[in-house]
Amino acid sequence: MGIIGDSLEQAAAATFTRPIPATAGAQIRFLVKHAKGSTRTVAQRLGVSQRTVERYLTGQIRRPRPDLASRLADEVRKDWQPRVRERARRQAATSTGIVVEARARFGYTAAPGTTDDARIRWITQALPPIYAARLFTAQDVGASEQELRNIVAEGLQEIYFRDNGRRAGGLLVEFTDIDHAAFDYL
């Protein structure tokens, strides 16, 4: 994924009501249970052998390598509390919206003679539910990073720069060189 997709995943993970399992053994047990007992499926997800997964289950291995520990935590986070995650996404997409915090280069296509040179800006803006719903739908169908950026740019263009149509009617915002992006559900 890209910076926008990863930031959406982090926002979803922030809605968890319980922390993910702390030890590697507990994380492996969770993944095996979620895979309906298939150690082969878990091994493929983690990029290790089936025997390695079995060794974690029996307690023969307790501490994973740093790269495996990171992949293991990421895989558990993907499957952890799906109903809590879905409820938070549904609420953001229908009633509360989503907050975007971005440090990026914003440029404008506007009338000649205006000050529309691109520059780095740090913007924190709440977007209405319609943009949250569009982001979630695009993410679910596997949209590219550029498509997700375009949705965020359109939302910031309408809400932040055009002030919901009250000013700068012909302004088109370019959202490039993203240095930081974070999302939070309202």
Phi, psi and omega in degrees: 000176178250190185295322180289313180299317178295321179294324176294321177296319178295323178295321178294320180293333180289348180272355182300142179266344177228147178288155177291159178306142187274322185268157180297321179298316179294323178294317178296316179300318178299313181296321179292319177297318180294330178271016178058040175087003183274103176289333178295317179298316180295318179299319179293320179297324184269344181077033177234176180280159178297324180295324178297317177299317179297324178294324175293321180296321181275350179090007178292329175242133182242328184242115179281160173300157182303319180292322178290323178298320179294313179297321180297313179296320179297317180293321177295318180300326180296326184257356186283130176047064182295326180289323177295316179297316182293322178296317179294320178295318180297318180295318179295324183280342184248330186224323189259324181093193185219147178259132177251129173239119185220141169242110186205173176271122178248126176234164186228149168253110185218185181298147178300145178091356179268166179270084184244023178295139179292142176208159179286130177228151173250113185237133170238118186215136173278130177256144181292166183305330183297322178286325175297316179297318179296319178297314181295318179297315179297320179295320181294326181271004176082036180296153179287166178300322181295321178295320177295320177298320181296322179294316178296317179298318178296319178295315178294323178300313184286315187275314186274306187279321180267351179054053180056039177086005181277344179206164175052055184302321183267008184288130174242124186264136172254131186241097185227175177048055182290121178267323182210138173214133178216147179235154177213138178280141177276000000 
